[in-house]
Amino acid sequence: MSLPSVCIVIPCYNEENRLNLGYIGEFLKKFESISIVLANDGSTDNTENVITNFINLESSQSISERLHYLHFFKNQGKAETVRCGMLFAANKSLNRPNTEFYFSGNKPDTCDYIGFWDADMATPLEEIPWFFGFKRNEHQILLGSRLAILGSNINRTRFRFLTGRIFATIISFGLSWKVYDTQCGAKIFHRDYLEVFNKPFYTKWLFDVEILLRLKQQYGEEIVQKVVEIPVRNWSDIDGSKIKFTDFLKVPFQILGLFRHYRKFQTKVH
């Protein structure tokens, strides 16, 4: 199956021990239409050196041209790093005049699809071509979903599974869409729908939910026809999550606050 051109943003914060750059390099060798942006969110460990050393040592021109590094001097949080990374990958303005950053190498080539992926590779990169096997002409927004079905290998803790089902129920009710999983960190968008990343997100961790709210607000109910949830074949909980137990307890209230916030602003998001 031939793939469209795809650029994937991988947000990184203190990932020196979890970021498998060798794996990323081997993946890029297999799929020439895919490029990757490593977006370092002001890490305080050795993440910057790990990434830059790998890029400097990578002699394969076919990979070096498709592996990009975006570095933020100050920590902004995952939501803002993903947002800015998506705009950078699309060669758009970051809309953050006071944000100090630099990038190494060339800017990414213009791609048909831009997405983001968690740095821990809980969802393997091999799921990217799998996503496009599910895509139909009307599907332009591809969302990974951790649906445990026969033939899949989904390893979630029972706590994460139960809280995920509670959160998804609240979100589905608020959106009036049947959403199974909003928090799987593997999502791909056709470049025509990147306007939802133009402005900073309201929340720090629930930006995945905000993306759906903005899609609905920007494009109306009919946008749901462009969205498809894709059951990933493999997903595993990886040690080192930045989310604490107390964060999970706050999530239901944050979701409700998020819906109230967007109800106040029914005008389109630009």
N, C-alpha and C positions, 0 to 999 in steps of 0.2 A: 504494500500500500504506500503510495506517495504521500508525503506530508506537506502541508503548507509551510511557509516560513513562520517560525515561532521563536519568540524571545521570552525566556523565563527569568524572573527576578527572584533571587534568593536573599532574604534579609538575614543579616548575621549580627549577633551581639554576644560577645564573649564565647565564641564557638571554636576556639583553638583545639579543643579536645574532641569535638563532635563533627567538625566539617571535613568530610572525606573528599578532598580535592582530586585524589587519584581516580576515584570512582567517577567524579564529574568529568574529568578529562577523557576517560575511556568511553563514557557515554557520548560525548561530543564527537569522538572519532567515528562512532557508528551512525550518527544522524547528522548529516551535513546541513540540513535546513533548520537546525535548532541552534540558537545562541543563548548565552547565559550572562546575566548581570549579577555579580556578587556585591550586595549593598551592605557595607559595614556601618553599623549604627553607633559610631563612637565607642567601640569596644575598649575596655580598660585592660584586657589581657593581651595575649600575643597574636590575636586574630589578624591584625593588619600585616604583620611580618609573615605569617603563615601563608596568607593569600598572595602578597606581592612576591615572595620568594618562589612560590609555585608558578606564577605567571612569568617571572623572569627566567625560570629554568625550562619552561615549556617551549621547546624549539619547533614544534610542529606548526607551520604557518596556518594550516587549515583550522587549527584549534585556537591559536592566539588571536586570530581575527574575529573569533566568535565567543571569546571569553573576556568580559569587561568588568572593570572594578570601579565602584562608586563608593567613596569614603566620606562620611560625615564626621566633622571634628567633635561635635557634641551629640550625646545621646538624645534621640527624639522620641523613642518608643517604636514598637513594631508597626503600628498603624501608619505613622507618618513616613517611616522608612519604606514600607510597601508602596504607599501612595506616590512618593517622590520617585521611587525606583521604577514604577510603572510608567510615569511620565517621561523619565529619562530614557527608558527603553524604547519609547515611541517618538523620541526626539522632540519632545514638547517642553515648554517652560515648566519648571517645578513650582512656580507660583509661590515661592518662598524667598523674597529678596534678602532676608536677613540670615538665611541658612548658609553656613560655611561648609563647603564641600569641595572635593576635587575628584576627577576621574582619570584613570590611566588608559592609554591606548586610544583607539578610535571610538567614536560614538557608535552605538549599534546601528546596523542597517535597518531600513524600514521593513518591518515584518507585518504579515497579515494578522497574526495573533500575538497577544502579549499576556503573560500570566505570572503568577507567583507561587512559590513552592517553599515549604519549610526546610530550613537548613539541616535539621536532623535526619532528613530523608525518611521520615516515618512512612511517607508515600514515596516509593522508589521512582526515579526519573523515567523508568521504562513504562510507567503508566501514561506518559504523554502521548505516545503513538496509540496506546489503547483508547485514550479519550477520543481521538479522531476516528476510531473505528465505530464509535457510537453516534458521531455527528451526522445530522441530516441537513439538508439545505436550509431549513428554518432555524437550526440550532447554531447560535453564534456565541453563546455564553455557556461554558462547560465547567460544571462544578463537581469536584470529587465528593463522593459520599461513602462513608464507612458502613456499608450495609453487609452484615455477615450472612452470606448465602452459601449454598453448596458450591464448592470450587474456589471459594475465596479464602484468604488467610488473613483474617482481621484479628489482631491481638490487642484488645482494649481491656483495661481494668474494669471490674464490675462497677466501681464507683463512677468512672468516666462514662460508661455506657448508660447507667441510670440517669445521671445528671444530664447527659446529652439528650436523652429522650424527653426529659422534662423541659429542657430549654427549647428543643425543636417544636414541642407541642405549643408552647407559649408563642413562639415566633410564627408558626403556621397560622395560629388564630389571629395574631395581629396583622399579618400580611394578607390573610385570606388566600394563601397559596399553600399547597401541600408540599412542605419542605421536610425532608428527612434529616439532613445534616448540614448545618451552616458552617461548622468549625473545622472541617477537614482543610488543612492548609495546602490545598492543591486546586487552583482555579485558573481558567484560561478565558480570555475575552477577545472577540474580534475588535480590531482597532477602532471601528466605528462607534464603539460603546464605552470609550475611555473617558468621556466627559464626567462620569461619576467620580473620577479621581481628581478633578480639578481643584476642589477645595479640601482643606484639612478635615479629618473626621472629628465627630463630636466626642467619641469614646476612644479609650486606649486599646481595649482588647476586643470589643464587639464590632470592629469595623466590617467584618464579614456580613453581619446583619445590616449594617448601614448601607453596604453596597446594594443589597436587595431593595432596601427602602428607597434609595436614590434611583435605582433602575425603574421602579414602579412610579416614582414621582416625576422623573424626567420623561419617560416614554409611555406611561399609562399602562393600564391593565394588559394590553395586548403584548407587552414585552415578555410576558410569561411564555409565549409561544417560541421565543428565541432561546429560552433557558432549558438546559437539561442537566439533571443530576446523574452522574455516572458512577456506578459501583466500582470502587477500586478493587483490584485483585489482591493486593497486599498492603497491609498497614500495620505498624507496630508501635506501641508506646515506647518512647526512647527516654532514658534517664537524662535529667538535666533541664527539665521544663522550667521556664521562668515564672509560670503561674503557680501561686500558692493555694493551699487548701481553702484559706479564708476568702480568696478571690472567687472560688466556685459558689460560696454561700451568698455572695453579693450579686451574682449574675442575674437571678430572676428580677430583682429590683432594678438593676441597671437596664435590663431589656425593656421593662415597663416604662422607665424614664426615657429611654431612647424613643419609644413609640410616641410618648407625649411630646417630646422635643420636635419630632418631624411632623406631628399634627399641627403644631404652631406655624409651620412653614410649608404651606401647601403649594407655594409657587415653585416653579421648576428649579432644579439645581443646575447651575452652569459653571 
